[in-house]
Amino acid sequence: MSVVRRHPLRSYYALAVGIASLVIVYWQVAAAIYLRRHGAPLDFYGFAGGVMQGQLGYEYVNLVALLHLMALYPLVVPALGFGLAPSLAAVLVTARTRGRAGLAALLSRLKPWRGGKGPGDVWRAYALILVAPLLLYPLFLWIEGSFGDPAWVERSRRIVGLDPIGWLLPALLIGAVLDEGGLLEELGWRGFATPTLLARGRHPLAVALMVGVLWSLWHWPRELPALLAGAVPFAEFLPHQIPRLVSAIAVSTIMIPFLVWTGGSVVPAIMIHGLTNFLSKAFDGMPRFALGAEPQDLVEPGLALLLVATLGPRLGHPPPGRQSDALAEA
């Protein structure tokens, strides 16, 4: 416990990786038992996707689909621990280092805005989050139809709410707030790690770089079993991590102004994270470029650079000593 108090960020990350790794170990053990009993390998992701999309009729995977799956197959419930790992680690470390007051401050980041923020900044934040994907829809549909698989365009239009058009706003909101990645993870990455580093006076771009790298590497326990089993060659695995790493850093950069505008709320981060995953799932028929990069992987760094050029290198975050109490709370 003394180590946790002295090194809260390191302890947080170790716990986030450790909890996620335990979930992967659980699935490896379950797969081994299944193989012994049935004489066939268990493809968890194939099984889960097949049930949710084939049997249950969901167009793409989100938290509602996962909960439905878990209600039918309770042995799948521990899988939720992977996405929850960063947030659970943040809660455990905060409770140990700052007690009930610190835990209350952490959970207050789930409010839509904090710190006495005025309506101007708040409305700007949420309006930008919802307008940006609407501007990308025509581009992605054109890319998918022209250079990818045209058969996927109809599916994409249906998922994003363009067919029929009346579902546009509901589909957008569902994609933003019910994605399992954004909803389960962001109290950790943007509710704990990012504010802690900013409160220590680190430059916002350096914080985006550090959190982006840690966020990207945190996914590795999910992918290492395939690498260790030889299903994916190391020479192929490592280069294909580059687009994911760049994307994680870019999205971490994009999120910082929204943290500032809403006084440290993680709700914008949940929505941005959710929408990046939603777009990737909705436009699954787009072509892949070098190293497996999608068009979205090129758009995200462009948006991050645009924010840096518009808001300055600090992305709207005040210099050390001038940040609001809401942002300074770790």
C-alpha positions in Angstrom: 0.0 0.0 0.0 2.9 2.4 0.6 4.1 1.7 -3.0 0.6 2.7 -4.2 0.7 6.0 -2.3 4.2 6.8 -3.5 3.6 5.8 -7.1 -0.2 6.1 -7.8 0.2 6.4 -11.6 2.5 3.4 -11.9 0.2 1.4 -9.6 -2.8 2.4 -11.6 -1.2 1.2 -14.9 0.0 -2.0 -13.3 -3.4 -2.8 -12.0 -5.1 -1.9 -15.3 -2.8 -4.3 -17.2 -3.0 -6.9 -14.5 -6.8 -7.0 -14.4 -7.0 -7.1 -18.2 -4.4 -9.9 -18.2 -6.4 -12.0 -15.7 -9.4 -11.8 -18.0 -7.3 -13.1 -20.9 -5.9 -15.9 -18.7 -9.5 -16.9 -17.9 -10.3 -17.2 -21.6 -7.2 -19.2 -22.3 -8.1 -21.6 -19.5 -11.7 -21.8 -20.7 -10.5 -22.5 -24.3 -8.1 -25.2 -23.1 -11.0 -26.9 -21.2 -13.3 -26.6 -24.2 -10.7 -28.1 -26.5 -10.2 -31.1 -24.1 -13.9 -31.8 -23.8 -15.0 -31.2 -27.3 -11.9 -31.8 -29.4 -12.2 -28.4 -31.2 -10.7 -25.0 -30.5 -12.9 -22.3 -29.0 -12.8 -19.0 -30.9 -14.3 -16.6 -28.3 -14.5 -13.6 -30.5 -16.0 -15.6 -33.3 -18.5 -17.2 -31.0 -19.5 -13.9 -29.3 -19.8 -12.1 -32.6 -21.7 -14.9 -34.2 -24.2 -15.0 -31.3 -24.7 -11.2 -31.1 -25.0 -10.6 -34.8 -26.3 -13.9 -36.1 -28.5 -15.2 -33.4 -29.5 -12.0 -31.6 -29.6 -9.7 -34.7 -27.4 -6.9 -33.6 -25.8 -5.0 -36.5 -22.6 -4.3 -34.5 -21.2 -5.0 -31.0 -21.9 -2.5 -28.3 -22.5 -2.7 -24.5 -26.2 -3.6 -24.9 -25.3 -6.5 -27.2 -22.6 -7.7 -24.8 -25.0 -7.6 -21.8 -27.6 -9.6 -23.9 -24.9 -12.2 -24.7 -23.9 -12.4 -21.0 -27.5 -12.9 -19.9 -27.7 -16.0 -22.2 -24.1 -17.2 -21.4 -23.1 -16.2 -17.9 -19.6 -17.7 -18.4 -18.9 -14.8 -20.7 -19.5 -12.2 -17.8 -15.7 -12.0 -16.8 -15.0 -10.6 -20.3 -16.5 -7.3 -19.1 -13.5 -7.1 -16.7 -11.2 -6.3 -19.7 -12.9 -3.1 -20.6 -13.5 -2.2 -16.9 -9.9 -2.7 -16.0 -8.7 1.0 -16.4 -11.7 2.4 -14.5 -11.5 -0.2 -11.8 -7.8 0.4 -11.3 -8.5 4.2 -11.0 -11.2 3.6 -8.4 -8.9 1.2 -6.4 -5.9 3.5 -6.4 -7.9 6.6 -5.7 -9.7 5.0 -2.8 -6.4 3.9 -1.3 -4.5 7.1 -1.8 -7.2 9.8 -1.3 -10.0 8.1 0.6 -13.7 8.8 0.2 -13.2 12.5 -0.7 -10.9 11.5 -3.6 -13.2 8.8 -4.7 -16.1 11.2 -4.7 -14.0 13.7 -6.8 -13.1 10.9 -9.3 -16.7 9.8 -9.7 -17.8 13.4 -10.1 -16.0 13.3 -13.4 -19.0 11.3 -14.7 -21.0 14.5 -14.6 -21.5 16.2 -18.0 -19.6 19.3 -16.8 -17.8 20.3 -13.6 -16.1 23.3 -12.0 -18.7 26.0 -12.6 -18.2 25.9 -16.4 -20.5 28.2 -18.3 -22.9 26.9 -21.0 -20.8 28.3 -23.8 -17.8 26.0 -23.5 -20.0 23.0 -22.6 -22.3 23.4 -25.6 -19.3 23.9 -27.9 -17.8 20.7 -26.6 -20.8 18.5 -27.2 -21.8 20.2 -30.4 -18.3 19.5 -31.9 -18.4 15.9 -30.8 -21.7 15.2 -32.5 -21.1 17.3 -35.7 -17.7 15.9 -36.5 -18.9 12.3 -37.4 -21.8 13.7 -39.5 -19.2 15.5 -41.6 -17.2 12.3 -42.0 -20.2 10.1 -43.1 -20.2 11.2 -46.8 -16.4 10.8 -47.0 -16.4 7.3 -45.5 -19.4 6.2 -47.6 -17.7 7.4 -50.7 -14.4 5.6 -49.8 -16.2 2.4 -48.9 -18.2 2.4 -52.1 -15.4 3.4 -54.4 -12.4 1.6 -53.1 -13.7 -0.9 -50.6 -16.6 -3.3 -50.8 -19.7 -1.6 -52.2 -21.9 -4.3 -50.7 -21.1 -2.9 -47.3 -22.4 0.6 -48.1 -26.0 -0.4 -47.4 -25.1 -1.9 -44.0 -23.1 1.2 -43.1 -26.0 3.5 -44.0 -28.3 1.4 -41.9 -26.0 1.4 -38.8 -25.3 5.2 -38.9 -29.0 6.0 -39.2 -29.1 7.2 -42.8 -31.5 4.4 -43.9 -34.0 5.6 -42.8 -32.7 9.1 -42.2 -34.9 9.5 -39.1 -32.6 7.3 -37.1 -29.6 9.5 -37.7 -29.5 11.3 -34.3 -30.5 8.2 -32.2 -27.9 6.1 -34.0 -25.3 8.7 -33.3 -26.1 9.0 -29.6 -26.2 5.2 -29.2 -22.8 4.9 -30.9 -21.4 7.7 -28.7 -22.6 6.5 -25.2 -23.1 2.8 -25.5 -19.8 1.7 -26.9 -18.2 -0.8 -24.5 -14.8 0.7 -24.9 -15.6 4.3 -24.2 -18.2 3.7 -21.5 -16.1 1.2 -19.5 -12.5 2.6 -19.9 -12.6 6.3 -19.8 -12.9 6.9 -16.1 -9.4 5.5 -16.0 -7.6 7.0 -18.9 -9.2 10.5 -19.0 -10.7 10.5 -15.4 -7.5 9.5 -13.6 -4.3 9.3 -15.7 -4.7 12.4 -17.8 -5.8 14.8 -15.0 -3.1 13.4 -12.7 -0.3 14.2 -15.3 -1.8 17.6 -16.1 -2.0 18.5 -12.4 1.7 17.7 -12.2 2.5 20.5 -14.7 3.2 18.2 -17.7 2.7 19.8 -21.1 -0.7 18.8 -22.5 0.9 17.4 -25.7 3.4 15.3 -23.6 0.4 14.0 -21.6 -1.4 13.1 -24.8 1.7 11.2 -26.0 2.2 9.4 -22.7 -1.4 8.4 -22.2 -1.8 7.4 -25.8 1.2 5.1 -25.7 0.1 3.5 -22.4 -3.5 3.2 -23.7 -2.3 1.5 -26.9 0.1 -0.9 -25.1 -2.7 -1.8 -22.6 -4.5 -3.7 -25.4 -1.6 -6.1 -25.9 -2.6 -8.8 -23.4 -5.7 -9.3 -25.6 -3.5 -9.8 -28.7 -0.4 -11.6 -27.3 -2.0 -15.1 -27.1 -2.4 -15.2 -30.9 1.2 -14.0 -31.3 2.5 -16.6 -28.8 0.6 -19.3 -30.4 2.1 -18.5 -33.8 -1.2 -17.5 -35.4 0.3 -14.1 -36.1 4.0 -13.7 -37.0 5.9 -11.2 -34.9 7.2 -9.5 -38.0 3.6 -8.8 -39.0 2.3 -8.1 -35.5 4.6 -5.3 -34.5 4.3 -3.1 -37.6 0.5 -3.4 -37.5 0.6 -1.9 -34.0 1.9 1.4 -35.5 -1.5 2.7 -36.8 -3.1 1.8 -33.5 -0.4 3.6 -31.6 -0.7 6.8 -33.8 -4.5 6.6 -33.4 -4.3 6.4 -29.6 -2.0 9.4 -29.4 -4.1 11.4 -31.8 -7.4 10.6 -30.0 -5.7 11.4 -26.6 -4.7 14.8 -28.0 -8.2 15.5 -29.3 -9.8 14.7 -25.9 -7.7 17.3 -23.9 -9.6 20.5 -25.1 -12.9 18.8 -24.2 -11.5 18.0 -20.8 -10.8 21.7 -20.4 -14.1 22.9 -21.8 -16.1 20.7 -19.5 -14.1 21.2 -16.3 -12.6 17.7 -16.3 -15.7 15.7 -17.2 -15.0 12.3 -18.8 -18.4 12.3 -20.6 -16.9 13.9 -23.8 -14.0 11.4 -23.7 -16.6 8.5 -23.4 -18.4 10.0 -26.4 -15.2 10.6 -28.5 -13.9 7.1 -27.7 -17.3 5.6 -28.4 -17.7 7.4 -31.7 -14.2 6.4 -33.0 -15.1 2.7 -32.3 -18.6 3.3 -33.7 -17.2 4.6 -37.0 -14.8 1.8 -37.3 -17.5 -0.8 -36.8 -20.0 1.0 -39.0 -17.6 1.4 -42.0 -16.0 -2.0 -41.8 -16.0 -2.3 -45.5 -13.5 0.4 -46.1 -10.1 -0.5 -47.7 -7.0 -1.0 -45.7 -3.8 0.8 -46.4 -0.2 -0.1 -45.4 0.2 -1.8 -42.0 -3.5 -2.4 -41.9 -4.4 1.3 -41.4 -8.0 2.4 -42.1 -8.9 5.8 -43.5 -10.1 6.7 -40.0 -6.5 6.2 -38.8 -5.5 9.0 -41.1 -8.4 11.3 -40.2 -7.7 11.2 -36.4 -4.1 12.6 -36.6 -5.4 15.3 -39.0 -8.1 16.4 -36.5 -5.5 16.4 -33.7 -3.2 18.6 -35.7 -6.1 20.9 -36.6 -6.9 21.4 -32.9 -3.2 22.1 -32.1 -3.1 24.7 -34.9 -6.4 26.3 -33.8 -6.0 26.2 -30.0 -2.2 26.3 -29.6 0.2 23.7 -28.3 -1.4 23.7 -24.9 -4.8 22.9 -26.4 -6.6 25.4 -24.3 -5.2 24.1 -21.1 -3.9 26.9 -18.8 -0.2 27.1 -17.9 1.0 25.4 -14.6 -0.3 27.2 -11.6 -3.3 28.7 -13.4 -5.4 25.6 -14.1 -8.8 25.4 -12.4 -9.3 23.3 -9.3 -11.5 21.0 -11.3 -8.7 20.1 -13.7 -6.1 19.9 -11.0 -7.9 17.2 -9.1 -6.2 13.9 -9.7 
